[in-house]
Amino acid sequence: MRKAGISRVGIVCSVMLSLSACSQTPTPVAAQAAATVQPAAAVAVPVAEFAIHTGAQLPWQTLRTIDGHDVKLEPGKRQLLVFFATWCHDSQRAMTQLMASDLVRQQDLQIIGIGRQEQIPALQKFSSDYKLNFALVADPDRALYAKVASKGIPQLVTVAADGTIQQVLLGEVPDAIAQLHW
């Protein structure tokens, strides 16, 4: 009887975690087990909350990469900013799709990945594992992320060549890269 109760709790916890996608920082396993279990029907799928909007300007023009170089958002070029986390499956999927797309080869597009609550060594490993060919920026305290959104990753921000934000997209969907527009 006790075994059946534990496996039901495990199934409910798994369903709840999969529904929440990458909207939060991962919770330690011990904390998950101690959490109160609610029926799966009571779980709400998180909604992204954006701090920036289309037509606005980005709140910064220069960022420091994990290599210690300053990267300036280049005027006259379109930009794609990808706020992500190395542990997030949706972020991993978006990065895989991005690297398989034509976007990474477009000369008039500047791509910058921003690792939310990430440290440099983790981002270096992620860049190597996913063979990323664009600059990465560590955002260990969410200072950059807080200027874009309050929850949900990956966040994809497209910026036109004139510097105006064209789109802010929560990338928790299977085809996020295909939905980008400038």
C-alpha positions in Angstrom: 0.0 0.0 0.0 2.8 2.4 0.9 4.6 1.7 -2.4 1.5 2.6 -4.4 1.1 5.9 -2.6 4.7 6.8 -3.3 4.5 6.0 -7.0 1.3 8.1 -7.3 3.1 11.0 -5.7 6.0 10.5 -8.1 3.8 10.5 -11.1 1.9 13.7 -10.0 5.3 15.4 -9.2 6.6 14.5 -12.7 3.5 15.8 -14.4 3.7 19.1 -12.4 7.3 19.5 -13.3 6.8 18.9 -17.0 3.9 21.3 -17.1 5.9 24.1 -15.5 8.6 23.8 -18.2 11.4 26.2 -17.7 9.5 29.0 -16.0 11.5 28.7 -12.8 14.9 27.9 -11.4 15.1 24.1 -10.8 14.0 23.1 -7.3 16.3 20.7 -5.3 14.9 17.1 -5.3 14.6 17.2 -1.5 12.4 20.3 -1.7 10.3 18.7 -4.4 9.6 15.6 -2.2 8.6 17.8 0.7 6.2 20.0 -1.3 2.5 19.5 -1.0 1.2 17.5 -3.9 -1.9 18.8 -5.7 -3.9 17.1 -8.4 -2.5 17.6 -11.9 -5.7 19.4 -12.9 -5.0 22.2 -10.4 -1.6 23.0 -11.9 -1.6 26.2 -14.0 0.7 26.6 -16.9 2.9 29.6 -16.3 2.3 32.7 -18.3 5.3 34.9 -19.4 5.4 38.4 -18.1 7.4 40.8 -20.3 9.1 44.0 -19.0 9.8 45.3 -22.5 7.5 45.7 -25.4 7.6 45.9 -29.2 8.5 49.3 -30.4 10.7 50.1 -27.4 14.5 50.4 -27.3 16.7 47.8 -25.5 17.7 49.0 -22.0 21.5 48.5 -22.8 23.8 48.8 -25.7 26.9 47.0 -24.5 27.3 43.6 -22.7 30.3 41.7 -21.4 30.8 38.2 -22.9 31.9 35.1 -21.0 35.3 35.6 -22.7 35.7 39.0 -21.0 35.1 41.1 -24.1 32.5 43.9 -24.5 30.0 43.2 -27.3 28.1 46.2 -28.6 24.7 45.9 -30.2 25.6 46.9 -33.7 23.6 49.7 -35.2 22.3 48.8 -38.7 22.2 45.1 -37.9 19.2 43.1 -36.7 19.7 41.4 -33.3 18.4 38.3 -31.7 18.8 38.0 -27.9 18.2 34.6 -26.4 17.7 34.5 -22.6 18.1 30.9 -21.6 19.3 28.4 -18.9 21.6 25.5 -19.6 19.4 23.1 -17.5 16.2 24.0 -19.3 15.0 21.6 -22.0 13.1 24.3 -23.8 16.3 26.4 -23.9 18.3 23.4 -25.2 15.7 22.7 -27.9 15.7 26.4 -29.0 19.5 26.5 -29.2 19.6 23.3 -31.2 16.9 24.7 -33.6 18.8 28.0 -33.8 22.1 26.3 -34.7 20.3 24.3 -37.4 18.6 27.4 -38.9 19.9 29.9 -41.5 19.8 32.6 -38.9 23.3 31.7 -37.6 24.8 32.4 -41.1 23.1 35.7 -41.8 25.7 38.5 -41.9 23.1 41.2 -41.1 22.1 39.5 -37.8 23.9 39.7 -34.5 23.0 36.9 -32.0 23.7 37.1 -28.3 22.8 34.4 -25.8 22.3 35.5 -22.2 22.5 32.8 -19.6 19.9 33.5 -16.8 21.4 32.7 -13.4 24.3 31.1 -15.1 28.0 31.1 -14.3 30.8 31.4 -16.9 32.1 27.7 -16.6 28.6 26.3 -17.2 28.1 28.6 -20.2 31.5 27.7 -21.7 30.5 24.0 -21.5 27.1 24.7 -23.0 28.6 26.6 -25.8 31.0 23.8 -26.5 28.4 21.1 -26.3 25.9 22.9 -28.6 28.7 24.3 -30.9 27.4 27.8 -30.5 29.0 30.4 -32.9 27.8 33.6 -31.2 28.6 35.5 -28.0 27.3 34.4 -24.6 26.8 36.6 -21.6 26.4 35.5 -18.0 23.6 36.9 -16.0 24.2 35.3 -12.6 21.9 37.6 -10.7 19.1 38.1 -13.3 19.9 41.8 -13.7 19.6 41.7 -17.5 16.7 39.2 -17.4 14.7 41.4 -15.0 14.8 44.2 -17.7 13.1 41.8 -20.2 10.8 39.5 -18.2 9.8 38.3 -14.8 9.4 34.6 -15.5 9.8 32.1 -18.3 12.7 30.9 -20.4 13.8 30.8 -23.1 12.9 34.4 -24.0 13.6 35.4 -27.6 13.9 39.1 -28.4 14.2 40.3 -31.9 15.5 43.8 -32.6 15.3 45.6 -35.9 18.3 47.3 -37.5 17.0 50.7 -36.2 17.2 49.4 -32.6 13.5 48.9 -31.9 12.2 45.7 -30.4 10.1 43.8 -32.9 9.1 40.7 -30.9 9.4 39.2 -27.4 8.6 35.5 -27.6 8.5 32.9 -24.8 10.2 30.0 -26.4 8.5 27.2 -24.5 7.0 25.9 -27.8 8.5 23.3 -30.1 9.0 25.6 -33.1 10.1 28.9 -31.4 12.8 29.7 -33.9 10.4 29.4 -36.8 8.1 32.0 -35.1 10.7 34.7 -35.0 10.2 37.8 -37.1 11.8 41.3 -37.5 
